[in-house]
């Protein structure tokens, strides 16, 4: 069974703006995590905090190609690490952002539920990113109730 979680969304902004919103500690708090410990760069370990949920996650940035690709690992501290690859494609003022999260364990009896949870999270995150970049909305993030 393929356990990759794939999510795509079109954002009516150039790839450079979409990229910067993700990697910039000054912008990520407007749509996703409350904060990032520093700017995302290849090889760095960063701490992302969700103040509203009293949670944090450590990621390791595996690769970055400016305005095109961001790859990182997360969840390793809990023994269920996955790799997230974000790809930006498009031209002019439209960007398709594609997120692929891979590495969920097929033998985990809860893998289907975990895949659904991750899909929900990525759809929500990308929707918040779209609202932020296209309309300046910063109040959507951290509204998902579990």
N, C-alpha and C positions, 0 to 999 in steps of 0.2 A: 504494500500500500504506500502510495506517495503521501507523505505527511507535510509537504510544503504548504504554507499558507501564503496565498498570493492576493494582493489587493492593489487596485489601480484607480486613479482618479485624475481628471483633467483640472488643472488650475490655470486660470486666465492671468498668468504672470510669467515673465521670463524665468528660465531655469536658474539664472544667477540669483534672483530674489528668493526662489524656493530653497535653493541650496543654503543661502545665507541664513534663512529663518531657522534651519535645522542646526547648523554648526555654530551659530553665534549664541553665547551665553546671555547676551542682552535681548535676544529675540525669542528663544525657545520657551520662555515663561509666558509668552503671549498666547500659546496654543497647545503646549504639550506638558512638559514637566514644569514644576515651579522654578527650578534652577538647574544649571549645569556648572560643574566646578571650574571648567575652563573651555576654551574653544576646541572644537573637535579637530584633531589632526592625527594622521596615521601614526600608529604605535602608542598613542596615549591611552592611559586608563583614566576614565572620568567617573565622577559620581553625579548621578541625576537624582534630584529629590522631588518628591510629591509631598509638599507640606500638608495639603488637605487630607491625605490618606496616611500621614505619618510613616511614609515609606521612602526608601531609596534603593537604587540599583547601581551597581558598578558595571560599566561597559568597557570593552577594549576595542578601540578603533583599529580595524584590520587594514582598511584601504580607503583612500579618498582620491577621487579624480574631480577636480574643481568643476562645479556646475554639471556633473554627469553621474557620479557614483559615490555612495557612502556605504561601507560595510563594517559591521561591528558584531561582537558577541555580547551576550548578556545572559544572566541566570546561572552562571557557572558556580557561584557561591552556594547555590541550593542544589547542585548536582544535576541540573536539567538545562544546561546551557544550550542556546540556539544561536544561529548566525542570521543576522538581518542584513539584507542587501537592498539598498534604495537606489533606484535608477531613475534619472531624469532625462526625458527626451522631448523634443519639440523644437519649435522655431518661433522667433519673434516674441509674441506676447502670450503664447500658450505652451504649457508644459504638462506632459503626462508623467505623473509620479507613480512608480511601480515599487511596491514593497514585497519582497519574498523573504519569509522567515522559514528557515530549514533547520532540521536537527531534532525535531520532536520524535520521541522514541515510539516506534510502531508497537513494540511489545508492552508499552504502558497501557494498562486496562482503561485508563481515563483519557487516552490520546484523542479520541473524537471530541470529547468535551473541551479539552485543552485547545484543539484546533479551532473550535467554534469561538472560544473565549478570545484567542489571539486575533481571529478574523474580526470579531466585534471591536476589539481594541484598535486595530489598524484602520478600520472604516471610520471609527470615531475620531481618531487622531488626524487622519487626512481631511475629514470634514472640518475639524477645528482649524487646521492649517489653511484650508480654502477660505473659510470665513474670515480668518485673520488677514491673509494676504489680499484678498479681493475686496473686503469691506471694512477692514480695521476692527473686526469684532474680537475682543479678548476675553469675553465672559463665558465662552463655551467650555473651555478646558476645565477639567476636574469636576465635571457635572455628572459623569457616569456613575450610576449607583449599582453596587453589587450586593 
